[in-house]
Amino acid sequence: MSDLTRAEIEEFWDSWLQINRDVEAAGDWRPMAEWYAEDATYGWMYHPDEHFMAVGRDQIRDWAIGIEMDGLDGWHYDYVCTMIDEQKSMVLGFWKQRAGIIDDATGKEFEILGIGGSWFGLKRVTEGADAGQIKIDWQRDWFDLPSTGHTFVEILKSGKAPETLMKRLEVTGHGVPGHYHYEDLPSTLWPPPVEAGRYVTQAAPGVSS
C-alpha cells in the first residue's frame, strides 16, 4: 500500500499540470525537472533497439526535457484523461501532441495521431534536501512513432517548419545522449517496481505469481 493519500496525489498532479502550462508557454521545459526525485528515471522507446533513458534529475533536465524537447517551441501536450491509483502511487496521463502550426489544408493544427501518454510512479522522498516532498520516482512515455514520423514529414512538406524544428529532427541515433541499445539501458524498460514483479496480476503460463 502507498503512504500517499489520494488528496496528496491529486494536489501534486494539479501542480504538474500547472508547470506543464507554464513551460509550454515559455518554450523551455527544463524547470519541470524539479518535479522529479534526484534519483528518478525517465524513458521511452523509439525503436526496439533504440531507447531513451535518463537517470537522475540532472539527466532528466539536460536530456529528457532539454535536448529531446529543444526545437519544439509552440508544441503542446494537452492531457485529455488522467487515471490515479492511490494504492500504487501511480498516475496515468493520456495526452494529445499538437504542433502549434496550422495545416492550411485542414485549418487545424498539425497533430500526431495515435494515443500518447505518460505513466508516473510517485514517492515521498525520505532523505536529502527534498525529504518529505512528493516527487516523480519514475516516468515512462509511449507514443505512436509511425504517426509521429508522418506528421513531421507533413510539416516539412508544408514549408512551415521553423529552423529550430528542422535542427531538432537531426538529433537522432545512438550517438545522442540518453539513446541506448536495449541491452545497454541503465534502467529497466518497464518501471523498476513493475519489472520486479510487484504488481503482477496475470502470470505467464507455467509461471507462478
RADAUR-V230394 format. One record per residue. SS is DSSP state (A for helix, B for strand, O for the rest). PHI is phi as a letter, one per 20 degrees, with the letter a starting at -180 (* if undefined). Layout:
<<SS | PHI> <SS | PHI>>
//
This chain:
<<O | *> <O | f> <O | e> <O | e> <O | e> <A | g> <A | f> <A | f> <A | f> <A | f> <A | f> <A | f> <A | f> <A | f> <A | f> <A | f> <A | f> <A | f> <A | f> <A | f> <A | f> <A | f> <A | f> <A | f> <A | f> <A | e> <O | m> <O | c> <O | e> <A | g> <A | g> <A | f> <A | g> <A | f> <A | e> <B | d> <B | f> <B | g> <B | d> <B | f> <B | c> <B | b> <B | b> <B | a> <B | d> <B | e> <B | b> <O | g> <O | d> <B | c> <B | c> <B | d> <B | b> <B | d> <B | d> <O | n> <A | f> <A | f> <A | f> <A | f> <A | f> <A | e> <A | d> <A | f> <A | d> <A | d> <A | g> <O | f> <O | d> <O | f> <O | n> <O | d> <O | g> <O | n> <O | f> <B | b> <B | c> <B | f> <B | f> <B | d> <B | b> <B | c> <B | c> <B | d> <B | d> <O | f> <O | f> <O | d> <O | l> <B | d> <B | c> <B | d> <B | c> <B | d> <B | c> <B | d> <B | d> <B | c> <B | e> <B | m> <B | d> <B | e> <B | e> <O | f> <O | f> <O | d> <O | m> <B | d> <B | f> <B | f> <B | c> <B | e> <B | f> <B | n> <B | e> <B | c> <B | a> <B | c> <B | d> <B | d> <B | d> <B | d> <B | b> <B | e> <O | f> <O | d> <O | b> <O | n> <O | f> <O | e> <O | g> <O | n> <O | e> <B | e> <B | c> <B | f> <B | e> <B | b> <B | b> <B | c> <B | d> <B | b> <O | a> <O | e> <A | f> <A | g> <A | f> <A | f> <A | f> <A | f> <A | f> <A | f> <A | f> <A | f> <A | f> <A | f> <A | f> <A | f> <O | m> <O | d> <O | f> <O | f> <A | g> <A | f> <A | f> <A | f> <A | f> <A | f> <O | f> <O | e> <O | e> <O | b> <O | n> <O | f> <O | e> <O | e> <O | g> <O | n> <B | e> <B | c> <O | f> <A | g> <A | f> <A | d> <O | g> <O | e> <O | c> <O | f> <O | g> <O | f> <O | g> <A | g> <A | f> <A | f> <A | g> <O | f> <O | n> <O | f> <O | c> <O | f> <O | d> <O | b> <O | f> <O | f> <O | g> <O | n> <O | d> <O | f> <O | e>>
//
